[in-house]
Amino acid sequence: MNPRVIEVKPEKDFSLLLTFSNGEKKRFDVKPYLGIGIFKDLKDLSLFYSVKPFLGSIQWANGLDLCPDTLYTESK
């Protein structure tokens, strides 16, 4: 099992600075998702900035979330 998210900080460039349970810090680029379905809603910066850690992953105020394994493996 991959490490889980314990902290998230949204950035102006639609990326997320993530801190994982193993101490690693990585950046996840949300831009490729912004044209897909409900992810389009994240173009609203007030919604994008509402992201919080949630059960080892992240979640926005509208209930949208991402798989913690995706966050870990696709972050740089």
TIVEXLUM-383946 format. One record per residue (C-alpha): x, y, z; residue in three letters; residue number from 1. Coordinates in pm, 1 decimal. Layout:
// residues N
<timar <X,Y,Z>,"Ala",NUM>
...
// end
This chain:
// residues 76
<timar <0.0,0.0,0.0>,"Met",1>
<timar <128.5,344.7,-91.1>,"Asn",2>
<timar <166.4,620.1,171.2>,"Pro",3>
<timar <-140.9,830.6,243.1>,"Arg",4>
<timar <-188.1,1207.9,229.4>,"Val",5>
<timar <-160.2,1388.4,561.9>,"Ile",6>
<timar <-135.3,1747.8,433.8>,"Glu",7>
<timar <-234.7,1929.3,114.0>,"Val",8>
<timar <-166.5,2282.8,-3.5>,"Lys",9>
<timar <-331.2,2412.1,-323.5>,"Pro",10>
<timar <-117.8,2630.7,-552.1>,"Glu",11>
<timar <-221.1,2903.2,-801.0>,"Lys",12>
<timar <-98.2,2691.9,-1094.5>,"Asp",13>
<timar <-362.2,2422.4,-1019.1>,"Phe",14>
<timar <-114.2,2192.1,-853.5>,"Ser",15>
<timar <-125.1,2045.5,-505.7>,"Leu",16>
<timar <167.3,2022.6,-267.3>,"Leu",17>
<timar <115.6,1696.1,-84.3>,"Leu",18>
<timar <277.5,1559.2,228.5>,"Thr",19>
<timar <250.6,1183.6,266.3>,"Phe",20>
<timar <251.6,963.9,575.5>,"Ser",21>
<timar <610.2,851.5,500.7>,"Asn",22>
<timar <731.2,1214.7,513.3>,"Gly",23>
<timar <764.5,1257.4,135.9>,"Glu",24>
<timar <652.9,1585.0,-17.6>,"Lys",25>
<timar <536.2,1577.8,-377.9>,"Lys",26>
<timar <352.0,1795.6,-628.9>,"Arg",27>
<timar <39.4,1670.2,-807.7>,"Phe",28>
<timar <-63.8,1853.4,-1125.5>,"Asp",29>
<timar <-443.0,1885.1,-1145.8>,"Val",30>
<timar <-441.2,2070.5,-1482.3>,"Lys",31>
<timar <-477.6,1755.1,-1698.9>,"Pro",32>
<timar <-801.4,1673.7,-1514.1>,"Tyr",33>
<timar <-964.7,2018.1,-1549.1>,"Leu",34>
<timar <-1132.9,1934.2,-1880.6>,"Gly",35>
<timar <-1288.3,1608.9,-1758.2>,"Ile",36>
<timar <-1642.9,1582.0,-1620.1>,"Gly",37>
<timar <-1690.3,1712.1,-1267.3>,"Ile",38>
<timar <-1323.1,1812.2,-1247.7>,"Phe",39>
<timar <-1418.9,2113.6,-1464.8>,"Lys",40>
<timar <-1571.5,2262.8,-1148.6>,"Asp",41>
<timar <-1220.8,2293.7,-1002.1>,"Leu",42>
<timar <-1146.6,2579.5,-1244.6>,"Lys",43>
<timar <-1330.8,2789.5,-983.7>,"Asp",44>
<timar <-1040.2,2888.1,-759.2>,"Leu",45>
<timar <-1257.0,2917.0,-449.3>,"Ser",46>
<timar <-1354.3,2551.0,-493.0>,"Leu",47>
<timar <-1000.8,2445.9,-587.5>,"Phe",48>
<timar <-864.1,2607.8,-269.7>,"Tyr",49>
<timar <-1120.5,2424.5,-53.2>,"Ser",50>
<timar <-920.5,2098.0,-75.6>,"Val",51>
<timar <-846.2,1921.1,254.0>,"Lys",52>
<timar <-691.0,1589.6,356.4>,"Pro",53>
<timar <-962.7,1325.5,391.5>,"Phe",54>
<timar <-921.1,962.2,501.9>,"Leu",55>
<timar <-568.7,935.7,362.0>,"Gly",56>
<timar <-657.7,1115.0,41.4>,"Ser",57>
<timar <-794.7,1459.4,-42.4>,"Ile",58>
<timar <-1142.3,1600.8,-90.2>,"Gln",59>
<timar <-1286.2,1929.2,-213.3>,"Trp",60>
<timar <-1590.3,2104.3,-65.5>,"Ala",61>
<timar <-1815.7,1963.6,-340.7>,"Asn",62>
<timar <-1725.6,1605.1,-238.3>,"Gly",63>
<timar <-1488.0,1542.6,-529.4>,"Leu",64>
<timar <-1188.4,1332.6,-433.4>,"Asp",65>
<timar <-895.8,1146.9,-586.9>,"Leu",66>
<timar <-757.3,800.7,-518.7>,"Cys",67>
<timar <-465.7,819.4,-272.6>,"Pro",68>
<timar <-264.9,573.8,-485.4>,"Asp",69>
<timar <-308.9,797.1,-791.5>,"Thr",70>
<timar <-195.3,1097.4,-590.0>,"Leu",71>
<timar <118.3,916.6,-477.8>,"Tyr",72>
<timar <217.7,748.2,-803.0>,"Thr",73>
<timar <143.2,1043.6,-1033.1>,"Glu",74>
<timar <303.0,1312.0,-813.4>,"Ser",75>
<timar <655.0,1433.5,-870.4>,"Lys",76>
// end
